[in-house]
Amino acid sequence: MSKKATRATKPKPDPDVVATGKKSAATAVKKVLFVSQKLLPKDADDRRLHLERFFHPGQGKEALFVTHPDGQIMELLEYAEPRRSWLVNSEVCSNGRIYMTTPLDPTLLAIHHLRKHCAQRAMSLDNIAVEEARTSRLLTEFLNPDSLKCVADVKRSGDQSFYKYNQERTLAWLALKTRQVAGILKEKQVHCGHSAQSQNFVRSDKLAAENATSEMDYTRMASDIVGRYLDADLHDLLTGYLHIPSEIQAIVEEKAATQKRKSKAGKDDGSDSKKIKLSDSDVGAKLKSSGLLDSDGDLNASVTSPTATPAPLKERSLTAKEKALAKGAKGTKSIASFFKVK
């Protein structure tokens, strides 16, 4: 899915929330949630998972995240398709949505706040948290301050650290993240081309070579995945930093390369093909089998020697059946006479 499609997609309203006048009441409590095993508590203590809302730069608004008391944080993804339901034991849940947790680097979310508050001056995380009250826990509890060295200039004064946003470091770090994601996509053999492709469909080696995914296709999809957590203008800067062409330009270049490859393959096939040269015995055998030459005709003087006078072909005698057909056809018109212009 492209970056534009991801940003333009609006979540559909939850069918479990029913408006009753001016108030809203939750009518269903059962939902299907796939949680990472890393978030589940290992000990039988009272630690529980929490659902918290932090600002999501890719969506331009707050989104749900699952947090663990030990500092882990994961994004809560929602997949909603129309006319879907779940069968839980003997009960049918009309809400067919799927909720899934996915690991997340909090540094990606912190870049937005650094660009917003630390572009012109250096600030501490505590000062940023005061101005960003809804995301204060993200900056003070779940973010590792040492990871900000990759995206900001760090200045220390005693025990306090101050951070100033550095665009060059940020783009270099994001490019490294993009290459890592592209390597995983290539390892998993995920199709990243422009056309749809089924992995269950068996293709010939020639067709598979023509539709092979290029390195740029992997880089483009990896850039879109990383760009889901970035501001739109920063994602555009990352695309330019990695020299990723636009999708329209990539399609035009891919079609031109395909046509060039097919034309080159056609020339190679024409140069390798050779004409089959028949020997004299083969020519004679074909003429005799066709009935155009009598069995005792001489081909040496008429075929192999161009300067010699060709010997006249002997007329073949008609069989009894052919003579009877010729006799019965006397006085009748040819079928070609019916097609003459009148």
C-alpha positions as CSV (number, residue, x, y, z in Angstrom):
1,M,0.0,0.0,0.0
2,S,1.4,3.4,-0.9
3,K,2.0,6.3,1.5
4,K,-0.8,8.3,0.0
5,A,-3.3,5.5,0.3
6,T,-2.3,4.9,3.9
7,R,-2.8,8.6,4.9
8,A,-6.1,9.0,3.0
9,T,-7.7,5.9,4.6
10,K,-10.2,6.8,7.2
11,P,-11.2,4.2,9.8
12,K,-14.8,3.1,9.8
13,P,-16.9,3.6,12.9
14,D,-16.8,0.8,15.4
15,P,-20.1,-1.2,15.1
16,D,-20.0,-2.0,18.8
17,V,-20.5,1.6,19.7
18,V,-24.2,2.5,19.3
19,A,-25.4,6.1,19.6
20,T,-28.4,6.3,21.9
21,G,-29.4,10.0,21.9
22,K,-26.6,12.1,23.2
23,K,-24.7,9.2,24.9
24,S,-22.8,6.3,23.5
25,A,-23.0,2.8,25.0
26,A,-20.8,-0.2,24.3
27,T,-23.0,-3.1,23.4
28,A,-20.4,-5.8,22.8
29,V,-17.3,-6.6,24.9
30,K,-15.8,-9.5,22.9
31,K,-13.2,-8.7,20.3
32,V,-10.4,-10.7,18.7
33,L,-7.0,-9.5,19.6
34,F,-3.6,-11.1,18.6
35,V,-1.0,-10.1,21.2
36,S,2.7,-10.6,20.9
37,Q,4.0,-13.2,23.4
38,K,6.7,-10.7,24.5
39,L,4.0,-8.5,26.0
40,L,2.5,-11.3,28.1
41,P,3.8,-11.3,31.7
42,K,6.2,-14.1,32.6
43,D,5.5,-14.1,36.3
44,A,2.2,-14.4,38.0
45,D,2.4,-10.9,39.4
46,D,-0.1,-8.0,39.1
47,R,1.5,-6.4,36.0
48,R,-1.0,-5.7,33.3
49,L,-1.0,-4.3,29.7
50,H,-2.3,-0.8,29.2
51,L,-3.9,0.8,26.2
52,E,-2.6,4.4,25.7
53,R,-2.9,7.1,23.1
54,F,0.1,8.7,21.6
55,F,0.5,11.1,18.7
56,H,1.0,9.1,15.5
57,P,2.9,11.3,12.9
58,G,1.9,9.1,9.9
59,Q,-1.8,9.5,10.7
60,G,-1.6,13.1,11.9
61,K,-3.6,12.3,15.1
62,E,-3.5,10.1,18.2
63,A,-3.5,6.4,17.9
64,L,-3.7,3.4,20.2
65,F,-0.6,1.7,21.5
66,V,-0.1,-1.2,23.9
67,T,2.4,-0.6,26.7
68,H,4.0,-2.9,29.2
69,P,5.3,-1.9,32.6
70,D,8.8,-3.0,31.8
71,G,9.0,-0.3,29.0
72,Q,7.9,-2.2,25.9
73,I,5.6,-0.5,23.5
74,M,3.7,-1.9,20.5
75,E,1.3,-0.3,18.0
76,L,-2.2,-1.7,17.9
77,L,-3.2,-2.3,14.3
78,E,-6.9,-2.7,13.3
79,Y,-8.1,-4.6,10.2
80,A,-11.7,-4.0,9.4
81,E,-13.5,-5.6,6.4
82,P,-17.2,-5.4,5.6
83,R,-19.6,-8.2,6.5
84,R,-17.3,-10.1,8.8
85,S,-18.1,-11.8,12.1
86,W,-16.5,-14.1,14.6
87,L,-17.9,-17.4,16.1
88,V,-16.6,-17.5,19.8
89,N,-17.7,-20.8,21.4
90,S,-21.5,-20.7,20.8
91,E,-21.8,-17.0,20.4
92,V,-21.7,-15.0,17.2
93,C,-19.8,-11.6,17.5
94,S,-21.0,-9.2,14.9
95,N,-17.8,-7.2,15.2
96,G,-15.5,-9.0,12.7
97,R,-12.5,-6.7,13.2
98,I,-9.0,-8.0,13.9
99,Y,-6.7,-6.2,16.3
100,M,-3.0,-7.0,16.2
101,T,0.1,-5.7,18.0
102,T,3.3,-5.0,16.1
103,P,6.7,-3.9,17.6
104,L,7.7,-0.3,17.2
105,D,10.8,1.8,17.7
106,P,9.7,4.8,19.9
107,T,12.4,6.9,18.2
108,L,10.3,7.1,15.1
109,L,7.5,8.7,17.1
110,A,10.0,11.0,18.9
111,I,11.3,12.5,15.7
112,H,8.0,14.4,15.2
113,H,8.4,16.1,18.6
114,L,12.1,16.9,18.0
115,R,11.3,18.6,14.7
116,K,8.5,20.5,16.3
117,H,10.3,21.8,19.4
118,C,14.1,21.3,18.9
119,A,14.7,22.5,15.4
120,Q,16.0,25.9,16.5
121,R,17.1,25.3,20.1
122,A,18.2,22.4,22.3
123,M,15.7,21.2,24.9
124,S,15.5,18.4,27.4
125,L,13.0,15.6,27.2
126,D,11.3,16.9,30.4
127,N,10.7,20.3,28.8
128,I,9.3,18.7,25.7
129,A,7.0,16.5,27.8
130,V,5.6,19.5,29.6
131,E,4.5,21.0,26.2
132,E,3.3,17.6,24.9
133,A,1.2,16.5,27.9
134,R,-0.5,13.6,26.0
135,T,2.8,12.1,24.9
136,S,4.8,12.8,28.1
137,R,4.9,9.1,29.1
138,L,6.3,8.2,25.7
139,L,9.2,10.6,26.0
140,T,10.0,10.0,29.7
141,E,9.2,6.3,30.2
142,F,9.3,4.3,27.0
143,L,12.0,6.2,25.0
144,N,15.6,5.4,25.4
145,P,17.6,8.7,25.5
146,D,20.7,7.1,24.0
147,S,18.8,6.3,20.8
148,L,18.3,10.0,20.2
149,K,22.0,10.4,19.3
150,C,21.1,9.0,15.8
151,V,18.6,11.8,15.1
152,A,19.8,14.8,17.2
153,D,22.8,16.6,18.5
154,V,23.3,16.0,22.3
155,K,24.6,18.6,24.7
156,R,25.2,17.8,28.3
157,S,25.2,20.1,31.3
158,G,25.8,18.2,34.5
159,D,23.2,15.4,34.7
160,Q,20.9,16.9,32.2
161,S,20.9,16.2,28.4
162,F,19.6,18.6,25.8
163,Y,18.7,17.6,22.3
164,K,18.7,19.6,19.0
165,Y,17.2,18.1,15.9
166,N,19.7,17.1,13.2
167,Q,18.2,16.5,9.8
168,E,21.3,14.9,8.2
169,R,21.6,12.4,11.0
170,T,17.9,11.6,10.8
171,L,17.9,10.9,7.1
172,A,21.0,8.7,7.4
173,W,19.4,6.8,10.2
174,L,16.1,6.4,8.4
175,A,17.9,5.3,5.3
176,L,19.6,2.6,7.4
177,K,16.2,1.5,8.7
178,T,14.8,1.4,5.2
179,R,17.7,-0.8,3.9
180,Q,17.1,-3.2,6.8
181,V,13.4,-3.5,6.0
182,A,14.2,-4.0,2.3
183,G,16.6,-6.8,3.2
184,I,13.9,-8.6,5.2
185,L,11.4,-8.2,2.3
186,K,13.9,-9.7,-0.1
187,E,14.7,-12.5,2.3
188,K,11.0,-13.3,2.7
189,Q,10.6,-13.0,-1.1
190,V,7.7,-10.6,-0.8
191,H,6.5,-9.4,-4.2
192,C,7.0,-5.6,-4.3
193,G,6.3,-4.9,-8.0
194,H,3.5,-2.8,-9.5
195,S,1.4,-5.7,-10.8
196,A,-0.4,-8.3,-8.7
197,Q,1.3,-11.7,-8.4
198,S,0.3,-15.0,-6.9
199,Q,3.0,-17.0,-5.2
200,N,0.9,-20.2,-5.7
201,F,0.9,-19.8,-9.5
202,V,3.7,-21.7,-11.2
203,R,5.5,-19.6,-13.8
204,S,8.0,-20.4,-16.4
205,D,11.6,-19.4,-15.9
206,K,11.5,-16.9,-18.7
207,L,8.4,-15.2,-17.3
208,A,9.7,-15.2,-13.8
209,A,12.9,-13.5,-15.0
210,E,10.9,-10.8,-16.8
211,N,8.8,-10.1,-13.7
212,A,11.7,-10.3,-11.2
213,T,11.5,-7.7,-8.5
214,S,14.2,-5.1,-8.6
215,E,16.2,-3.7,-5.7
216,M,14.4,-0.4,-6.2
217,D,11.0,-2.0,-5.8
218,Y,12.1,-3.4,-2.4
219,T,13.5,0.0,-1.4
220,R,10.3,1.7,-2.4
221,M,8.1,-0.6,-0.3
222,A,10.5,-0.4,2.6
223,S,10.4,3.3,2.4
224,D,6.6,3.3,2.5
225,I,6.7,1.0,5.6
226,V,9.1,3.2,7.5
227,G,7.3,6.3,6.2
228,R,4.1,5.2,8.0
229,Y,5.5,6.6,11.2
230,L,6.9,9.9,9.7
231,D,5.5,13.2,8.7
232,A,4.6,13.6,5.1
233,D,7.3,16.1,4.3
234,L,10.0,14.0,6.1
235,H,8.9,11.0,4.1
236,D,9.4,13.0,0.9
237,L,12.9,14.0,2.1
238,L,13.7,10.3,2.7
239,T,12.5,9.3,-0.7
240,G,14.7,12.0,-2.3
241,Y,17.6,11.0,-0.1
242,L,17.4,7.4,-1.3
243,H,16.9,8.5,-4.9
244,I,13.6,6.6,-5.3
245,P,11.7,7.6,-8.4
246,S,8.0,8.3,-8.4
247,E,5.7,5.3,-9.1
248,I,4.6,6.7,-12.5
249,Q,8.2,7.2,-13.6
250,A,9.0,3.7,-12.3
251,I,6.2,2.2,-14.3
252,V,7.3,4.0,-17.5
253,E,10.9,2.9,-17.0
254,E,9.8,-0.7,-16.3
255,K,7.8,-0.9,-19.5
256,A,10.6,0.5,-21.6
257,A,13.1,-2.0,-20.1
258,T,10.6,-4.8,-20.8
259,Q,10.2,-3.8,-24.4
260,K,13.9,-3.5,-24.9
261,R,14.5,-6.9,-23.4
262,K,11.9,-8.5,-25.6
263,S,13.3,-6.9,-28.8
264,K,16.8,-8.0,-27.9
265,A,15.6,-11.5,-27.2
266,G,13.8,-11.5,-30.7
267,K,17.0,-10.5,-32.4
268,D,19.0,-13.2,-30.7
269,D,16.5,-15.9,-31.7
270,G,16.6,-14.7,-35.4
271,S,20.4,-14.8,-35.5
272,D,20.6,-18.3,-34.1
273,S,18.1,-19.8,-36.4
274,K,19.5,-21.6,-39.5
275,K,17.8,-22.7,-42.7
276,I,17.5,-26.4,-43.3
277,K,19.1,-27.4,-46.6
278,L,17.6,-30.5,-48.2
279,S,19.8,-32.9,-50.1
280,D,19.1,-34.0,-53.6
281,S,17.8,-37.3,-52.5
282,D,15.3,-35.6,-50.2
283,V,14.1,-33.3,-53.0
284,G,13.7,-36.2,-55.4
285,A,11.8,-38.2,-52.8
286,K,9.4,-35.3,-52.1
287,L,8.7,-34.7,-55.8
288,K,8.1,-38.4,-56.5
289,S,5.8,-38.7,-53.5
290,S,3.8,-35.7,-54.7
291,G,3.1,-37.3,-58.1
292,L,4.7,-34.4,-60.1
293,L,7.6,-36.6,-61.3
294,D,7.6,-40.1,-62.6
295,S,9.5,-42.7,-60.7
296,D,12.3,-43.1,-63.4
297,G,12.9,-39.3,-63.7
298,D,16.5,-38.0,-63.5
299,L,17.1,-35.2,-61.1
300,N,20.8,-34.8,-61.5
301,A,20.7,-32.8,-64.7
302,S,17.6,-30.7,-63.8
303,V,18.2,-29.9,-60.1
304,T,21.9,-30.1,-59.3
305,S,23.3,-28.6,-62.5
306,P,22.0,-25.1,-63.3
307,T,23.7,-24.8,-66.6
308,A,22.6,-28.1,-68.1
309,T,19.5,-28.3,-70.2
310,P,16.6,-29.6,-68.0
311,A,15.2,-32.9,-69.1
312,P,11.5,-32.9,-69.9
313,L,9.2,-34.4,-67.3
314,K,7.4,-37.5,-68.4
315,E,3.6,-37.3,-68.3
316,R,2.2,-39.6,-65.6
317,S,-0.4,-42.1,-66.8
318,L,-3.9,-41.8,-65.3
319,T,-5.4,-44.6,-63.2
320,A,-8.7,-46.2,-64.1
321,K,-10.5,-44.3,-61.3
322,E,-9.2,-41.0,-62.5
323,K,-10.2,-41.8,-66.1
324,A,-13.8,-42.6,-64.9
325,L,-14.0,-39.3,-63.0
326,A,-12.8,-37.4,-66.1
327,K,-15.3,-39.1,-68.3
328,G,-18.2,-38.3,-66.0
329,A,-17.1,-34.6,-65.7
330,K,-17.5,-34.0,-69.4
331,G,-20.2,-31.4,-70.2
332,T,-20.3,-30.0,-66.7
333,K,-19.2,-26.5,-65.6
334,S,-16.3,-25.8,-63.3
335,I,-17.1,-24.6,-59.9
336,A,-15.0,-21.5,-60.5
337,S,-17.6,-20.4,-63.2
338,F,-20.1,-19.6,-60.4
339,F,-17.8,-17.0,-58.9
340,K,-17.2,-15.0,-62.1
341,V,-18.4,-11.4,-62.3
342,K,-21.6,-11.1,-64.3
